[in-house]
Amino acid sequence: MVRRSTRQGHALPYRQVTIEVVVPVHNEEAALPQSIPRLCSYLETYFPYRWSVVIADNASTDSTLAVARELAADKRVSVLHLKQKGRGRALKAAWLASEADVVTYMDVDLSTNLWAFLPLVAPLASGHSDLAIGSRLLKGAMVTRQWKREAISRCYNLLIKLLFRNRFSDAQCGFKAVKGSVARGLLPRVEDDEWFFDTELLLLAEERGLRIHEVPVDWIEDLDSRVEIFSTALKDVRGLLRVRAQRLLRQLFGHWSPAPNSTLRAHPRFVRLAPSSPEAHRTLPRQDRSSA
């Protein structure tokens, strides 16, 4: 665990801290025109840090990319386009390409009340914590969702506690923040590119002794959600068993083994698109990103 004095020494004056908000999207042409202006309005009015928004389009087949480019007319908004689908894949690409002090993400439906965003990132900007997550299961959270999803969420988080004895309460809330330096150290170890990405990231962070801050959130379920609950839950359980087995191996052999299926070993950095850039699929190595 990092000592308190060290954490404070890494803190920057708040006007120098940069925060990047990533919004991963797949076929969200209808949601983007409402959510991105609303998010930017909140940040411009109430947020004390320097900020930017990245729309991370992962393999949309509708007009999501075109809508995102239009929204990028605002210079504080940029677009990342990936040819493959996967929320985890989109977040890895966006976060690893970022130079911000704190990288964050939230779901495009803005199910989580934006008033929780400043309490989410402030402990990271101040140097107090390494990661921060919104929780729908902490005391003080106000959640509106169908009983089926509520039951599955609670059972899933209980299973995590039984397997790992973890301290965080809600692995899958789409409202998270990570220090940029921490993200660069953890992401190459995260194998999942889909919905289990969040859980794996948190379990690896806690195993390394990183400090995770939790914020109770007000959260309203998006009834238009396209997440296939049962198939996703099954994949998540398989992911838990894989991470548990990997942790046991590390405990036995005393070292971190490389992630065999990680897409980040030679993962290109994706170029951020200008509003009308024709180079939707162009990629450059990380070292060339600044000259793109």
C-alpha positions in Angstrom: 0.0 0.0 0.0 1.3 3.4 -0.9 2.0 5.7 2.0 -0.2 8.7 2.6 2.6 11.2 2.2 3.5 9.7 -1.2 -0.1 10.0 -2.4 -0.3 13.6 -1.5 3.0 14.3 -3.2 1.6 13.1 -6.5 -1.4 15.4 -6.3 -1.6 18.4 -8.7 -3.3 21.8 -8.3 -6.9 21.1 -9.2 -6.8 23.5 -12.2 -3.9 21.4 -13.7 -5.6 18.1 -13.4 -7.0 16.7 -16.7 -10.0 14.3 -16.7 -11.0 12.3 -19.8 -14.5 10.9 -20.0 -14.9 8.0 -22.3 -18.4 7.0 -23.5 -18.3 3.6 -25.2 -21.1 3.1 -27.8 -22.4 0.5 -30.1 -25.4 1.4 -32.3 -26.4 4.4 -30.2 -27.4 6.8 -32.9 -30.5 7.8 -31.0 -28.9 8.2 -27.6 -25.8 10.2 -28.5 -27.5 13.5 -29.6 -29.2 13.7 -26.2 -26.5 12.4 -23.8 -23.3 14.0 -25.1 -24.6 17.7 -25.0 -26.1 17.0 -21.6 -22.8 15.6 -20.3 -20.8 18.5 -21.7 -23.2 21.0 -20.2 -22.8 19.5 -16.8 -19.0 19.5 -17.1 -18.8 23.0 -18.4 -21.1 24.4 -15.6 -20.2 22.4 -12.5 -16.8 20.6 -13.1 -13.7 22.3 -11.7 -11.1 20.3 -13.6 -9.9 20.4 -17.2 -11.9 17.9 -19.1 -12.5 16.2 -22.5 -15.0 13.7 -23.8 -14.2 10.7 -26.1 -16.9 8.8 -27.9 -15.5 5.3 -28.3 -17.5 3.7 -31.1 -17.0 0.0 -31.2 -18.1 -1.5 -34.5 -21.5 0.2 -34.8 -23.5 -0.7 -37.9 -25.9 2.2 -37.8 -25.1 5.9 -38.1 -23.5 6.2 -34.7 -20.1 7.1 -36.1 -21.6 9.9 -38.3 -23.5 11.3 -35.3 -20.4 11.2 -33.2 -18.4 13.1 -35.8 -21.1 15.8 -35.8 -20.9 16.1 -32.0 -17.1 16.3 -32.3 -17.6 19.8 -33.8 -17.2 20.8 -30.1 -13.4 20.8 -29.8 -13.7 19.2 -26.3 -15.2 16.1 -27.9 -13.3 13.6 -30.0 -14.1 10.2 -31.6 -12.4 6.9 -31.5 -13.6 4.2 -33.9 -12.8 0.5 -33.5 -13.6 -2.2 -36.1 -14.3 -4.8 -33.4 -17.2 -4.9 -30.9 -16.6 -4.9 -27.1 -17.0 -2.4 -24.3 -13.8 -3.6 -22.7 -11.9 -3.4 -26.0 -13.1 0.2 -26.5 -12.1 1.3 -23.0 -8.7 -0.3 -23.3 -8.0 1.5 -26.6 -9.3 4.9 -25.3 -7.6 4.7 -21.9 -4.2 3.6 -23.2 -4.3 6.3 -25.9 -5.1 9.0 -23.3 -2.6 11.4 -21.7 -5.1 12.6 -19.0 -4.3 12.4 -15.3 -7.6 10.6 -14.7 -9.5 8.4 -17.2 -13.1 7.7 -16.6 -16.1 6.1 -18.4 -19.9 6.2 -18.1 -22.7 4.5 -20.0 -24.2 6.5 -22.9 -27.7 6.3 -21.4 -26.4 8.3 -18.4 -28.3 5.9 -16.1 -26.1 7.2 -13.2 -27.0 10.7 -12.0 -24.2 13.1 -13.1 -24.1 14.7 -9.7 -22.0 11.7 -8.6 -19.3 12.4 -11.1 -17.3 15.0 -9.1 -17.3 12.8 -5.9 -16.1 10.0 -8.2 -13.0 11.7 -9.6 -12.1 14.0 -6.7 -10.3 11.4 -4.6 -8.2 10.4 -7.6 -7.4 14.0 -8.6 -6.3 14.7 -5.0 -4.1 11.6 -4.8 -6.1 9.9 -2.2 -7.2 6.9 -4.2 -6.2 4.9 -7.3 -9.5 3.9 -8.7 -13.1 5.0 -8.0 -16.4 3.2 -8.8 -20.0 4.1 -8.6 -22.0 1.6 -6.5 -25.7 0.8 -6.6 -25.3 -1.5 -3.6 -23.9 0.9 -1.0 -26.0 2.5 1.7 -27.3 5.8 0.3 -27.6 4.6 -3.3 -31.0 5.0 -4.9 -31.7 2.5 -7.7 -34.7 1.9 -10.0 -34.6 -1.3 -12.0 -36.5 -4.5 -12.7 -36.3 -7.2 -10.0 -34.7 -9.7 -12.3 -31.7 -7.5 -12.9 -31.5 -6.5 -9.3 -31.4 -10.2 -8.2 -28.8 -11.1 -10.8 -26.6 -8.2 -9.8 -26.7 -9.0 -6.1 -26.1 -12.7 -6.7 -23.2 -11.9 -9.0 -21.5 -9.6 -6.5 -22.1 -12.1 -3.7 -20.3 -14.7 -5.8 -17.4 -12.4 -6.3 -17.1 -12.0 -2.5 -17.3 -15.7 -1.9 -14.5 -16.4 -4.4 -12.2 -13.4 -3.7 -13.3 -11.8 -0.4 -13.1 -8.5 -2.1 -13.9 -5.2 -0.5 -15.7 -3.3 -3.3 -19.4 -3.7 -3.5 -20.5 -3.3 -7.1 -18.3 -4.6 -9.9 -20.5 -3.8 -12.9 -21.8 -0.3 -12.5 -20.9 1.6 -15.7 -19.4 4.6 -13.8 -15.7 4.3 -13.1 -12.5 6.3 -12.9 -8.9 5.3 -12.8 -5.6 7.3 -12.5 -4.0 7.3 -15.9 -0.7 5.9 -14.6 -2.6 3.1 -12.8 -4.6 2.3 -16.0 -1.4 1.9 -18.0 -0.1 -0.6 -15.5 -3.2 -2.7 -15.2 -4.8 -2.8 -18.6 -2.2 -5.0 -20.3 -3.1 -7.6 -17.6 -6.9 -7.5 -18.3 -7.8 -10.2 -20.8 -11.5 -9.6 -21.2 -12.7 -7.3 -24.0 -16.4 -7.4 -23.2 -18.6 -6.9 -20.1 -16.4 -8.8 -17.6 -13.7 -6.2 -18.2 -14.8 -4.1 -15.2 -14.7 -7.0 -12.7 -11.3 -8.2 -13.9 -9.9 -4.7 -13.7 -11.1 -4.3 -10.1 -9.9 -7.7 -8.9 -6.5 -7.1 -10.4 -6.3 -3.7 -8.8 -7.3 -5.0 -5.3 -4.9 -7.8 -5.6 -2.1 -5.3 -6.1 -3.1 -3.4 -3.0 -4.5 -0.3 -4.9 -7.0 1.9 -3.1 -10.5 1.7 -4.5 -13.0 4.5 -3.6 -16.7 3.9 -3.8 -19.5 6.4 -4.3 -23.2 5.5 -3.8 -25.1 6.6 -6.9 -28.6 7.3 -8.0 -29.2 5.0 -10.9 -32.2 4.4 -13.2 -32.3 1.4 -15.5 -32.4 2.0 -19.2 -35.2 -0.1 -20.4 -33.8 0.0 -23.9 -30.6 -1.8 -22.8 -29.4 -4.4 -25.3 -27.4 -6.4 -22.8 -28.3 -10.0 -22.9 -28.5 -10.6 -19.2 -28.3 -14.4 -19.0 -25.6 -15.0 -21.6 -23.6 -12.1 -20.2 -23.9 -13.5 -16.6 -22.7 -16.9 -17.8 -19.6 -15.3 -19.4 -19.0 -13.3 -16.2 -19.1 -16.5 -14.1 -16.6 -18.1 -16.5 -14.4 -15.0 -16.2 -14.5 -15.2 -12.4 -13.4 -18.9 -12.5 -10.5 -18.0 -14.8 -9.3 -15.0 -12.7 -9.6 -17.2 -9.6 -7.4 -19.9 -11.2 -4.9 -17.4 -12.3 -4.7 -15.8 -8.9 -4.0 -19.3 -7.3 -1.2 -19.8 -9.8 0.3 -16.5 -8.9 0.1 -17.3 -5.2 1.8 -20.7 -5.9 4.6 -19.5 -8.1 4.9 -15.9 -6.8 4.9 -13.9 -10.0 2.5 -12.4 -12.5 2.1 -14.5 -15.6 1.5 -12.7 -18.9 -2.0 -12.5 -20.2 -2.0 -15.2 -23.0 -5.0 -13.7 -24.9 -4.3 -10.1 -24.3 -4.9 -7.9 -27.4 -2.6 -5.2 -26.0 0.7 -6.9 -26.6 1.0 -5.2 -30.0 -2.2 -3.3 -29.9 -2.2 -0.2 -32.1 -3.3 3.1 -30.8 -6.5 4.4 -32.5 -6.4 7.9 -34.0 -9.0 10.3 -32.7 -11.2 11.4 -35.6 -11.9 15.0 -36.6 -15.6 15.7 -37.2 -15.4 14.9 -40.9 -12.2 12.8 -41.1 -12.4 10.2 -43.9 -9.8 8.0 -42.1 -12.3 6.2 -39.9 -10.2 3.0 -39.7 -6.7 4.4 -39.7 -4.3 3.3 -36.9 -0.9 4.4 -35.9 1.6 3.1 -33.4 1.6 4.8 -30.0 4.8 6.7 -30.7 3.3 8.3 -33.8 0.0 9.4 -32.1 1.2 12.9 -31.3 2.0 13.5 -35.0 -1.3 12.2 -36.3 
